[in-house]
Amino acid sequence: MFLVGLTGGIASGKSTVSAALRELGCAVIDADVVARQVVQPDSPAYRLIVQHFGPEILLESGEIDREKLGSIIFSIPEKRRLLNSLTHPEIHKAMLKQILTFFLRGYRYVILDVPLLFETRRLTRFLKHTVVVYCDPATQLSRLMQRDGLTQEQAEMRVGAQMPLNEKRGLASHVIENSGGREDTHRQVLRLHTQLEDSLDFLLVRALAVTLATGLGGLVLFTLKQLVS
């Protein structure tokens, strides 16, 4: 089994691609879903967030007000970096548990759906392939404004808070062009899935697993620990 990183930009269509991969039977770990799980009330990350951002970012139920917290981190880069430093270690631990589960179930590859894949770079060294879902800037702004009911200024601020899609596209080993119609995007996803399924990259990890089983896997264990450190 090997790991594939999937990323994009806000309103670029990454969720559409991720859903298409799930429909094809792929193992997909969504970092956003994991991120919501690790900040549930009384979790370690939750307590750290409240400590640093104050109780005013909580809803009456005690849960974190994601909209209020989002407005803070999108307008203040230092706060965004702080939030990432508080949550990413817990997110990576939870993702590792899921990766190991898929490995034991015999999947050839696992997709890590990570919005900030290239911004943080904490996971890129563990990935055999990286995929960027790209759309042109005008389409991205239009989709974001329509989806979230934002003004153009608000949408531009949110897009500007992320690494430009053109830059991400240059870092990726695969690009899904999502400026056009859904059918074209799905054809590209199917082509990518076929290419990954036909790859023999999973054999290396299988060999490492055998090494681990024979008691010579200290290096593998070290690598896995690095993922959650």
ABEGO torsion letter per residue (X at the ends): XBBBBBBBBBGAGAAAAAAAAAAAGBBBBBAAAAAAAAABBGBAAAAAAAAAAEAAABBAAGBBBAAAAAAAAAABAAAAAAAAAAAAAAAAAAAAAAAAAAAAAGBABBBBBBAAAAAAGAAAAABABBBBBBBBAAAAAAAAAAAAGBBAAAAAAAAAABBBAAAAAAABABBBBAABBAAAAAAAAAAAAAAAAABAAAAAAAAAAAAAAAGAAAAAAAAAAAAAX
